Structures are given as structure tokens and as C-alpha cells.
Amino acid sequence: MNQIEKLFEIDNKFKHTRLLTLLCLVSLAIIAITSIIFTNKNVDEFSKRIYVVNKNKQFEAMVSDVNQNRPAEINYQLQRFHELFFTISPDPKAIDLNMEKAFYLGDRSIKRLYDDLIERNYFRNMIQGNVVQTVRIDTVMVNSSVYPYQAQTEFTIYQTRATGNTTKKGISTCILEDVVRTTNSPNGLLIRDFKFTSTDTKNTLEP
């Protein structure tokens, strides 16, 4: 009996040792996986930081996901384009400079609209009439949940001349696509299929 009891005791000790070994291995695996996840998370957060040193002073800047700021960039792109394209002064060089900047923000649909205005002597009449045209953006509606992004802009055009002022309501529609960011297109967006209509012309004559 003593011999059999010793055998059972050895077997139980072996089982306990094996169970303890398995528990240690599982614990080590959990610790290793947790460490890897924690390390990757820290590396990802650190990669979103930019450290700028200026005269021995260190500044930290956080970099967020580009998609989080896309609606704001689309809004700014559309406002900037409308200001460039529809702001007109009786100075051909100023008009050409604005149009050159506007062309970088869109495709050939913008150039076609510009050529159409040229054929209708729109800019020539503005220059000869000494008209100053400005634009105010009223509403920008963007559907950024689908791609390409869809947008509609409502704005007001003001024309000032010696004989009086004219106010027009404008509505434009377009889609926007992601492109490489450049100096001329810092938002990395390209306006496509731009369409424009104006309505509600109101004239205010000066006495």
C-alpha cells in the first residue's frame, strides 16, 4: 500500500506541476500580447506628434486623421474658389491672376465656364463699365459620406457701378475628388463638374 500511495502522490505532484506550468505559460502569453498591443498603441500615438525646435524651445504639434478634417477643408476649398472666380475688379491683370489661381482648384468644367463668359463679353463689359464685383458665401452643403464628395454652394454676388448696385443670388453644384496636396492646391481637392446659375437680380439705383 505504501508503494501504491507513493505512486499516486508522485502522479498528483506531476499533475500539479504540469497545471502550474500551463498557467505560467498562459500568463506569459497574455503579458506578451498585452505588451505588444500597448507598444503599438504608443508608437501610433507618437507617430502623430511633430516636435518643432525653434531657438532651443520645443513645441509639440498633434497630427490628426485627414478624414476627420475633410468637411472643413471641402468647405474652405469651395469658399476660396468662389471668391477667386467671382470677385472681379475693373483690372484685367487682377482678373487673370484670380482666374489662374482658380483653375488650379478644379477641372476643365471651370475653364469652360470661363470661356463661356469670355464669349459673352462678360469681363470686357465689367471692365468697360468700371464694375466692382464681390461675393459672399451664404451656405455650403457637403455630403462627405459618399465619394466623390458632393457639394452645393449658395452665395450672393454684389456688383457696384457708378449708376447703382446689383445683387444676384448664385447657386453652384459640383463634386470633389482627393488629389495630391500641392502649393497651388493645399487642401488636396479637385472640383469637378462645376455648374453655376444665378437668379433674383435686384437693382438699386443711386439718386
ZAVOMI-945079 format. One record per residue (C-alpha): x, y negated, z; residue in three letters; residue number from 1. Coordinates in steps of 0.02 Angstrom, whole numbers. Layout:
REM ZAVOMI-945079
SITE     px     py     pz residuo num
SITE      X      Y      Z     ALA NUM
...
//
This chain:
REM ZAVOMI-945079
SITE     px     py     pz residuo num
SITE      0      0      0     MET   1
SITE    139   -120     42     ASN   2
SITE    215    -93   -129     GLN   3
SITE     49   -124   -216     ILE   4
SITE     16   -280   -112     GLU   5
SITE    187   -347   -159     LYS   6
SITE    149   -318   -343     LEU   7
SITE    -17   -411   -327     PHE   8
SITE     71   -550   -235     GLU   9
SITE    203   -566   -371     ILE  10
SITE     66   -567   -504     ASP  11
SITE    -29   -704   -413     ASN  12
SITE    129   -808   -395     LYS  13
SITE    164   -786   -581     PHE  14
SITE    -14   -843   -624     LYS  15
SITE      4   -994   -509     HIS  16
SITE    172  -1037   -586     THR  17
SITE    101  -1021   -763     ARG  18
SITE    -50  -1130   -718     LEU  19
SITE     63  -1261   -640     LEU  20
SITE    174  -1259   -795     THR  21
SITE     24  -1284   -909     LEU  22
SITE    -40  -1427   -803     LEU  23
SITE    131  -1509   -811     CYS  24
SITE    140  -1490  -1000     LEU  25
SITE    -36  -1561  -1023     VAL  26
SITE      6  -1707   -907     SER  27
SITE    166  -1743  -1003     LEU  28
SITE     72  -1738  -1168     ALA  29
SITE    -60  -1860  -1103     ILE  30
SITE     76  -1977  -1039     ILE  31
SITE    169  -1969  -1206     ALA  32
SITE     12  -2004  -1310     ILE  33
SITE    -39  -2147  -1195     THR  34
SITE    136  -2222  -1207     SER  35
SITE    134  -2213  -1398     ILE  36
SITE    -37  -2297  -1407     ILE  37
SITE     13  -2432  -1284     PHE  38
SITE    177  -2463  -1375     THR  39
SITE     93  -2476  -1546     ASN  40
SITE    -35  -2598  -1475     LYS  41
SITE    102  -2707  -1402     ASN  42
SITE    201  -2703  -1565     VAL  43
SITE     45  -2751  -1664     ASP  44
SITE      9  -2897  -1546     GLU  45
SITE    190  -2952  -1550     PHE  46
SITE    193  -2948  -1741     SER  47
SITE     53  -3077  -1741     LYS  48
SITE    162  -3202  -1650     ARG  49
SITE    279  -3326  -1728     ILE  50
SITE    412  -3410  -1624     TYR  51
SITE    472  -3579  -1685     VAL  52
SITE    628  -3657  -1610     VAL  53
SITE    641  -3845  -1626     ASN  54
SITE    784  -3933  -1538     LYS  55
SITE    806  -3794  -1410     ASN  56
SITE    619  -3791  -1374     LYS  57
SITE    523  -3633  -1410     GLN  58
SITE    343  -3637  -1470     PHE  59
SITE    230  -3486  -1493     GLU  60
SITE    100  -3477  -1631     ALA  61
SITE    -29  -3339  -1645     MET  62
SITE    -72  -3266  -1816     VAL  63
SITE   -250  -3200  -1837     SER  64
SITE   -326  -3087  -1968     ASP  65
SITE   -350  -3184  -2130     VAL  66
SITE   -528  -3118  -2147     ASN  67
SITE   -578  -3199  -1982     GLN  68
SITE   -544  -3371  -2055     ASN  69
SITE   -607  -3337  -2232     ARG  70
SITE   -776  -3426  -2217     PRO  71
SITE   -690  -3585  -2157     ALA  72
SITE   -563  -3575  -2299     GLU  73
SITE   -701  -3550  -2427     ILE  74
SITE   -794  -3700  -2357     ASN  75
SITE   -638  -3808  -2367     TYR  76
SITE   -596  -3747  -2544     GLN  77
SITE   -768  -3797  -2607     LEU  78
SITE   -766  -3965  -2520     GLN  79
SITE   -592  -4003  -2587     ARG  80
SITE   -637  -3953  -2764     PHE  81
SITE   -796  -4059  -2769     HIS  82
SITE   -702  -4209  -2701     GLU  83
SITE   -568  -4191  -2835     LEU  84
SITE   -685  -4159  -2981     PHE  85
SITE   -824  -4282  -2942     PHE  86
SITE   -725  -4426  -2866     THR  87
SITE   -694  -4544  -3013     ILE  88
SITE   -616  -4715  -3020     SER  89
SITE   -602  -4827  -3175     PRO  90
SITE   -421  -4773  -3195     ASP  91
SITE   -379  -4638  -3324     PRO  92
SITE   -219  -4587  -3234     LYS  93
SITE   -312  -4562  -3069     ALA  94
SITE   -444  -4456  -3158     ILE  95
SITE   -312  -4349  -3243     ASP  96
SITE   -219  -4322  -3079     LEU  97
SITE   -377  -4266  -2989     ASN  98
SITE   -428  -4151  -3130     MET  99
SITE   -255  -4072  -3137     GLU 100
SITE   -270  -4027  -2953     LYS 101
SITE   -449  -3965  -2975     ALA 102
SITE   -400  -3849  -3119     PHE 103
SITE   -284  -3752  -3003     TYR 104
SITE   -432  -3708  -2891     LEU 105
SITE   -541  -3625  -3024     GLY 106
SITE   -552  -3531  -3188     ASP 107
SITE   -598  -3587  -3365     ARG 108
SITE   -778  -3625  -3314     SER 109
SITE   -713  -3785  -3234     ILE 110
SITE   -614  -3830  -3390     LYS 111
SITE   -769  -3800  -3497     ARG 112
SITE   -871  -3919  -3388     LEU 113
SITE   -733  -4049  -3401     TYR 114
SITE   -727  -4031  -3592     ASP 115
SITE   -916  -4049  -3599     ASP 116
SITE   -907  -4212  -3501     LEU 117
SITE   -770  -4272  -3619     ILE 118
SITE   -879  -4236  -3772     GLU 119
SITE  -1021  -4334  -3694     ARG 120
SITE   -901  -4482  -3663     ASN 121
SITE   -940  -4470  -3479     TYR 122
SITE   -769  -4526  -3417     PHE 123
SITE   -750  -4658  -3553     ARG 124
SITE   -916  -4736  -3505     ASN 125
SITE   -867  -4733  -3320     MET 126
SITE   -702  -4821  -3360     ILE 127
SITE   -778  -4949  -3477     GLN 128
SITE   -919  -4985  -3354     GLY 129
SITE   -794  -5004  -3212     ASN 130
SITE   -891  -4875  -3111     VAL 131
SITE   -828  -4801  -2949     VAL 132
SITE   -899  -4629  -2911     GLN 133
SITE   -884  -4542  -2743     THR 134
SITE   -958  -4381  -2675     VAL 135
SITE  -1023  -4324  -2506     ARG 136
SITE  -1041  -4139  -2467     ILE 137
SITE  -1209  -4106  -2385     ASP 138
SITE  -1216  -3916  -2369     THR 139
SITE  -1104  -3770  -2412     VAL 140
SITE  -1187  -3599  -2406     MET 141
SITE  -1071  -3450  -2420     VAL 142
SITE  -1108  -3264  -2423     ASN 143
SITE   -942  -3193  -2366     SER 144
SITE  -1014  -3021  -2326     SER 145
SITE  -1002  -2971  -2510     VAL 146
SITE   -855  -2982  -2628     TYR 147
SITE   -829  -3082  -2736     PRO 148
SITE   -893  -3215  -2616     TYR 149
SITE  -1049  -3307  -2672     GLN 150
SITE  -1073  -3491  -2634     ALA 151
SITE  -1191  -3636  -2664     GLN 152
SITE  -1146  -3817  -2629     THR 153
SITE  -1268  -3962  -2612     GLU 154
SITE  -1193  -4135  -2623     PHE 155
SITE  -1233  -4318  -2657     THR 156
SITE  -1149  -4420  -2794     ILE 157
SITE  -1137  -4608  -2771     TYR 158
SITE  -1099  -4723  -2918     GLN 159
SITE  -1056  -4904  -2886     THR 160
SITE  -1057  -5032  -3028     ARG 161
SITE  -1073  -5219  -3045     ALA 162
SITE  -1259  -5211  -3086     THR 163
SITE  -1310  -5092  -2947     GLY 164
SITE  -1288  -4922  -2868     ASN 165
SITE  -1346  -4750  -2922     THR 166
SITE  -1372  -4597  -2812     THR 167
SITE  -1386  -4420  -2879     LYS 168
SITE  -1412  -4253  -2794     LYS 169
SITE  -1299  -4115  -2857     GLY 170
SITE  -1308  -3927  -2837     ILE 171
SITE  -1170  -3807  -2890     SER 172
SITE  -1154  -3619  -2883     THR 173
SITE  -1001  -3509  -2903     CYS 174
SITE   -912  -3353  -2846     ILE 175
SITE   -740  -3349  -2766     LEU 176
SITE   -605  -3217  -2777     GLU 177
SITE   -449  -3188  -2673     ASP 178
SITE   -285  -3234  -2759     VAL 179
SITE   -105  -3260  -2706     VAL 180
SITE    -80  -3415  -2598     ARG 181
SITE     23  -3549  -2683     THR 182
SITE     65  -3732  -2656     THR 183
SITE    -72  -3782  -2777     ASN 184
SITE   -196  -3657  -2703     SER 185
SITE   -153  -3641  -2518     PRO 186
SITE   -316  -3553  -2472     ASN 187
SITE   -283  -3409  -2592     GLY 188
SITE   -453  -3427  -2676     LEU 189
SITE   -508  -3447  -2857     LEU 190
SITE   -676  -3523  -2905     ILE 191
SITE   -761  -3429  -3048     ARG 192
SITE   -922  -3453  -3148     ASP 193
SITE   -944  -3631  -3087     PHE 194
SITE  -1114  -3705  -3133     LYS 195
SITE  -1175  -3881  -3093     PHE 196
SITE  -1340  -3975  -3106     THR 197
SITE  -1390  -4148  -3046     SER 198
SITE  -1563  -4213  -3003     THR 199
SITE  -1656  -4353  -2913     ASP 200
SITE  -1572  -4505  -2989     THR 201
SITE  -1609  -4662  -2890     LYS 202
SITE  -1558  -4835  -2944     ASN 203
SITE  -1535  -4982  -2826     THR 204
SITE  -1515  -5146  -2919     LEU 205
SITE  -1424  -5289  -2837     GLU 206
SITE  -1517  -5457  -2831     PRO 207
//
